[in-house]
Amino acid sequence: MPNRTLDLDDLIASHRLGHAMPRGFYTSQDIYDYDIAQVWNRNWLWVGHESQIPNPGDYFLFDYGPESIIVVRDLDGEIRAHQNVCRHRGSRVCTKAEGRARVFVCPYHAWTFELSGKLRAGQNMGADFDPSKYGLFPVQISVFQGLIFASADAATPALDTVLAQLAPLTAPYGLNDLKIAHTASFPVPANWKLAVENYLECYHCGPAHKEYSRSHSLKSPQEMKGLVGPLRERAKDAGLSTDELELIGAAATTPFTSAYYRRYPLYEGYKTGSKTGEALAPLLGSLMSFDGGATDLGIGPLNWFLIYSDHMVGYRFIPRKLQETDIQVVWFVRSDAEDGADYDKDDLTWLWHVTSLDDERIIRHNQSGVNSHHFQPGPLGEMETSLQAFYDFYFAMIGPEQEQRIAIHG
């Protein structure tokens, strides 16, 4: 079958409000490349936690699509980020996922960069060569209660206003006093947007997540309604605010700076997200008791966290290829908690390990169906309204107001 060329505007226009997106958004290499450029390279991305780089010279890499970011604590103790692209001929400068360095030395021609990104030396480049013009490309950094966010685009609006509103709500959890207990990746053969969409709705939770549904009332809005009042009273006793924050859609200052903080109850008998309902780790921050609730936290449009009273789980859906995404799950506990004494790693990770395996399966099947030429986008259900908000954000990133235009070959 010969290729036919579509205009991006036409594909966007073919989307029906309140329906899933058309097939081309998940099957076109041109769209995927544009997603990286217009969505991922211009938004705030949760790249890590400051506990990963406690000392000057400590660094780690954050990779997505064809991109790689170096996150480092410089010699003055400041957290910085740079594009992992040598300014000479483009080689990766850092090839190890994490480590400690006094300087960054490109393995190709030994160009040497300070931790600040400044080029220290590029030998045999001639008398007219000016090293000051060839430092590593800088990446914006924003640190919120220990969580590190990065944006490759200098024009991306700052998160400061949003973070100021979130700060009093998340303060009791002591997010700055956490450490990573475990990280796991669940590769799924699907476009990144299908993985994100799956996370944003719980319509599938009852049918697909049996273990999760035993403890989390989010799977049933009707049942959850009667549990919210008692949760609010327990939250007050535990030292948590009962306020919520919804800076999404029209309430967000910009599409880049959305955020939300919502709480929902676990079922009776569950203190936290565990198999038995019992505690998994020491209480976080200044919390005084388990209130039997869970907090959904979103910072920016691509970063999500679930906070229980005794641990936090962070989620990233990292694009690797057109139909290859890493579901990355990161478990956090209080910084002084010791594995084997204060928590058991297998127990801690059980729920979101089995749930992520479920997600890999259903997202994989979802992509297989979307790949069919017979796929037609169906209507969104009452428990899928957050998908339309995601679509609105996505179209704002790639839509007609953007200067770049692309042709889609399919």
C-alpha positions in Angstrom: 0.0 0.0 0.0 1.5 3.4 -0.9 2.2 5.9 1.8 -0.2 8.8 2.1 0.7 12.1 3.7 -1.6 13.8 6.2 -1.2 17.3 7.8 -1.0 17.4 11.6 -3.9 19.9 11.7 -6.1 17.4 9.9 -5.3 14.6 12.3 -6.0 16.9 15.3 -9.2 18.0 13.7 -10.3 14.4 13.3 -10.4 13.9 17.1 -13.9 14.0 18.5 -14.3 15.7 21.9 -15.0 13.1 24.6 -13.5 10.3 22.5 -10.2 8.4 22.4 -7.6 9.8 20.0 -7.2 8.7 16.4 -4.9 5.8 15.5 -2.2 8.0 13.9 -1.2 9.5 17.3 0.0 6.0 18.4 1.3 4.6 15.2 3.2 7.4 13.3 7.0 7.7 13.7 6.6 11.4 12.6 4.2 12.0 15.5 6.5 10.2 18.0 9.5 12.3 16.9 7.4 15.4 17.2 6.2 14.3 20.7 9.8 14.2 21.9 10.5 17.7 20.4 7.3 19.5 21.4 6.2 17.6 24.6 9.1 16.0 26.3 11.8 18.5 25.4 9.7 21.5 26.5 8.1 20.2 29.8 9.2 19.7 33.3 10.3 16.1 33.9 10.7 14.5 37.3 14.3 13.2 37.0 15.2 12.1 40.5 15.6 13.0 44.2 18.4 14.9 45.8 19.2 12.0 48.0 20.7 10.3 44.9 23.5 13.0 44.7 24.3 13.8 48.3 28.0 14.9 47.7 29.7 17.3 45.3 30.6 15.4 42.1 27.7 12.9 42.4 25.7 12.6 39.2 23.1 10.4 37.5 21.6 10.3 34.0 18.0 10.7 33.0 17.3 9.3 29.5 14.2 9.4 27.3 13.7 8.9 23.6 17.0 9.9 22.0 17.8 12.4 24.8 20.1 12.2 27.9 20.4 14.6 30.8 23.2 14.8 33.3 22.0 15.7 36.8 25.0 16.6 39.0 25.8 18.3 42.3 28.6 20.7 41.5 31.6 21.6 43.7 29.6 24.3 45.4 26.8 21.9 46.3 24.4 23.3 43.8 22.3 20.9 41.7 22.7 21.4 38.0 21.7 19.7 34.8 23.3 19.5 31.3 22.5 17.9 28.0 24.7 14.8 27.7 25.9 15.8 24.3 29.5 16.9 23.7 29.9 20.3 22.0 32.5 19.0 19.7 31.0 16.2 17.5 28.0 15.1 19.6 29.3 12.1 21.5 27.7 11.2 24.8 29.9 12.7 27.5 28.8 10.4 30.4 28.3 6.8 29.5 27.6 5.4 33.0 24.2 5.8 34.5 25.5 7.2 37.8 28.8 7.9 39.5 31.1 10.6 40.9 33.3 12.9 38.9 35.6 15.9 39.4 35.1 16.8 35.7 33.3 15.3 32.8 35.6 14.0 30.0 34.2 13.1 26.6 35.4 9.6 25.8 35.8 10.5 22.1 38.3 13.3 21.9 38.8 14.1 25.6 37.1 17.5 25.7 36.9 18.2 29.4 34.0 20.0 31.1 33.7 21.4 34.6 30.7 20.1 36.7 29.2 23.6 36.0 29.2 22.7 32.3 31.9 25.1 31.3 34.5 23.7 28.8 37.9 23.5 30.5 39.9 22.1 27.6 39.6 21.2 24.0 43.1 20.4 22.8 44.5 21.1 19.3 41.6 23.3 18.3 43.7 26.2 17.0 44.6 29.7 18.2 41.1 31.1 17.3 39.2 28.6 19.3 37.1 30.1 22.1 36.3 27.5 24.9 33.7 29.9 26.5 31.4 29.3 23.5 31.3 25.5 23.8 30.1 24.6 27.3 27.5 21.8 27.7 24.0 22.9 26.9 22.3 23.8 30.2 19.0 22.3 31.4 16.6 24.1 33.7 16.4 22.7 37.2 13.7 23.0 39.9 13.9 21.3 43.3 10.8 20.8 45.3 11.1 19.3 48.8 13.9 17.0 47.5 12.3 16.1 44.2 14.3 17.2 41.2 12.6 18.4 38.0 14.3 19.3 34.7 13.3 21.0 31.5 15.5 21.1 28.4 13.8 24.3 27.1 14.9 27.6 28.6 11.6 29.1 27.7 9.5 26.7 29.8 7.7 28.7 32.5 8.9 28.2 36.0 7.1 25.9 38.5 7.6 28.3 41.4 4.0 29.5 41.7 2.6 26.0 41.5 5.1 24.6 44.0 4.3 27.4 46.5 0.7 26.3 46.5 1.6 22.6 46.9 4.2 23.1 49.6 1.9 23.4 52.7 -0.1 20.3 51.5 2.9 18.0 51.0 5.0 19.4 53.9 3.7 16.8 56.5 5.1 14.0 54.4 8.7 15.2 54.6 9.5 14.5 51.0 12.9 16.1 51.4 13.7 13.4 54.0 13.1 10.4 51.8 15.4 7.8 50.1 14.8 5.4 47.2 14.1 1.9 48.5 13.7 0.3 45.1 13.3 1.1 41.4 11.8 -1.1 38.8 11.1 -0.8 35.1 8.3 -2.6 33.2 9.0 -2.3 29.5 5.8 -2.3 27.4 5.5 -2.5 23.6 3.2 0.5 23.3 3.3 4.2 22.6 4.0 6.4 25.7 0.6 8.1 25.4 -1.3 4.8 25.9 0.7 4.2 29.1 -0.1 7.7 30.4 -3.8 7.3 29.6 -3.9 4.0 31.4 -2.5 5.7 34.6 -4.9 8.6 34.4 -8.1 6.5 34.6 -9.4 3.9 37.1 -12.2 2.6 34.9 -10.0 -0.4 34.2 -9.0 -0.9 37.9 -11.9 -3.3 38.9 -11.5 -5.6 35.9 -7.7 -5.5 35.6 -6.3 -4.9 39.1 -7.7 -7.5 41.5 -5.1 -6.9 44.2 -5.3 -3.1 44.0 -9.1 -3.2 44.1 -9.2 -5.0 47.4 -7.7 -2.0 49.2 -8.3 1.2 47.0 -11.7 2.7 46.8 -10.8 4.7 43.7 -11.9 1.8 41.6 -15.5 2.5 42.8 -16.6 6.1 43.0 -20.0 5.1 44.5 -18.3 3.2 47.4 -15.7 5.9 47.8 -18.2 8.6 48.4 -19.3 7.3 51.8 -15.7 6.8 53.0 -14.5 10.4 52.3 -16.0 12.0 55.4 -14.4 9.6 58.0 -11.1 9.9 56.1 -11.1 13.7 56.5 -11.4 13.4 60.3 -8.7 10.8 60.5 -6.4 13.0 58.3 -6.8 15.9 60.7 -5.7 13.7 63.6 -2.7 12.4 61.6 -1.5 15.9 60.9 -2.6 16.2 57.3 -4.4 19.1 55.6 -7.9 18.3 54.2 -7.5 20.8 51.4 -7.1 19.8 47.8 -5.5 21.5 44.8 -6.7 21.3 41.2 -4.5 23.4 38.9 -5.3 21.6 35.7 -7.0 22.4 32.5 -8.4 26.0 32.5 -7.3 26.4 36.2 -3.6 26.0 35.2 -1.6 29.1 34.6 0.0 27.5 31.6 -0.1 24.0 30.1 3.4 23.5 31.4 2.6 24.2 35.0 -0.4 22.1 36.0 -0.6 20.4 39.4 -3.0 18.6 41.6 -3.2 17.2 45.1 -6.1 14.8 45.9 -6.8 12.3 48.7 -9.0 9.3 48.6 -9.7 6.5 51.2 -8.5 3.0 51.3 -11.1 0.4 52.4 -11.6 -0.4 56.0 -8.8 -2.5 57.5 -6.1 -1.0 55.3 -3.6 1.5 56.8 -1.5 1.6 53.6 -1.1 0.0 50.3 -0.1 -3.4 51.6 -1.2 -7.0 51.1 -2.4 -7.4 54.7 -3.5 -3.8 55.3 -0.8 -3.4 58.0 2.0 -0.8 58.0 5.0 -1.4 55.7 7.5 1.2 56.9 7.8 4.0 59.5 5.4 7.0 59.2 6.7 9.7 56.9 7.6 13.2 57.9 5.6 14.6 60.8 2.6 12.3 60.5 1.3 11.2 63.9 -0.8 8.2 62.8 -2.1 6.2 59.8 -5.3 7.7 58.5 -6.1 5.0 56.0 -5.8 7.2 52.9 -3.7 7.8 49.8 -2.7 11.0 48.1 -2.5 11.4 44.4 0.0 14.1 43.5 0.7 15.5 40.0 3.4 18.1 39.4 3.5 19.3 35.8 1.6 17.3 33.2 4.0 14.3 33.0 4.9 13.5 36.6 2.9 11.5 39.1 3.2 10.3 42.7 1.1 8.2 45.1 1.8 9.0 48.8 0.7 6.6 51.6 1.4 7.4 55.3 4.5 5.3 55.3 5.9 5.3 51.7 5.7 7.1 48.4 5.6 5.7 44.9 6.7 7.7 41.9 5.6 6.9 38.3 7.3 7.7 35.0 6.2 6.6 31.6 9.4 7.0 29.6 9.3 6.9 25.8 12.1 4.8 24.3 10.8 4.2 20.7 7.5 4.7 18.8 5.9 1.7 20.5 8.3 1.0 23.3 7.8 2.6 26.8 9.3 2.0 30.2 6.8 2.0 33.0 9.2 3.1 35.7 8.2 2.8 39.4 10.2 4.2 42.2 9.5 3.4 45.9 10.5 5.9 48.6 10.7 5.4 52.4 11.9 7.7 55.2 15.6 8.3 54.9 16.5 6.6 58.2 14.5 3.5 57.5 16.6 0.3 57.1 15.6 -2.6 54.9 15.2 -5.8 56.9 14.7 -3.8 60.1 12.1 -1.1 59.4 10.7 -2.4 56.2 10.8 -5.5 53.9 11.5 -4.6 50.3 9.4 -7.4 48.9 6.4 -6.5 51.0 6.9 -2.8 50.3 7.0 -3.3 46.5 4.4 -6.1 46.2 1.3 -4.1 45.3 2.8 -1.9 42.6 4.8 -4.7 41.2 1.8 -6.9 40.6 -0.2 -3.9 39.5 2.4 -2.8 37.0 2.6 -6.3 35.5 -1.2 -6.0 35.0 -0.7 -2.6 33.3 2.0 -4.0 31.0 -0.4 -6.7 29.9 -3.4 -4.5 29.3 -1.5 -1.6 27.6 0.3 -4.1 25.3 -3.1 -5.5 24.2 -4.4 -1.9 23.9 -1.6 -1.0 21.5 -2.1 -4.2 19.5 -5.8 -3.3 18.9 -5.0 0.4 18.1 -2.6 -0.8 15.5 -5.5 -2.4 13.6 -6.7 -0.5 10.6 -10.2 -1.3 11.9 -9.7 0.7 15.1 -12.1 3.6 15.6 -11.8 5.8 18.7 -14.7 5.1 21.1 -16.4 7.4 23.6 -14.8 8.1 27.0 -16.7 6.8 30.1 -17.6 8.7 33.3 -14.5 7.5 35.0 -12.2 8.6 32.1 -12.8 12.4 32.1 -9.1 13.0 33.0 -8.2 11.6 29.6 -9.8 14.6 27.9 -7.7 16.9 30.1 -4.6 15.1 29.0 -5.7 15.4 25.3 -6.2 19.1 25.8 -2.7 19.5 27.2 -1.3 17.3 24.4 -3.0 19.3 21.7 -1.8 22.5 23.3 1.8 21.2 22.9 1.6 20.1 19.3 -1.4 22.0 17.9 -1.9 24.6 15.2 -0.5 27.4 17.3 2.9 25.9 17.2 5.2 27.3 14.5 6.5 23.9 13.4 4.4 21.9 11.0 4.9 18.2 10.1 3.6 15.8 7.5 2.5 12.4 8.8 3.3 9.4 6.6 1.1 6.4 7.1 
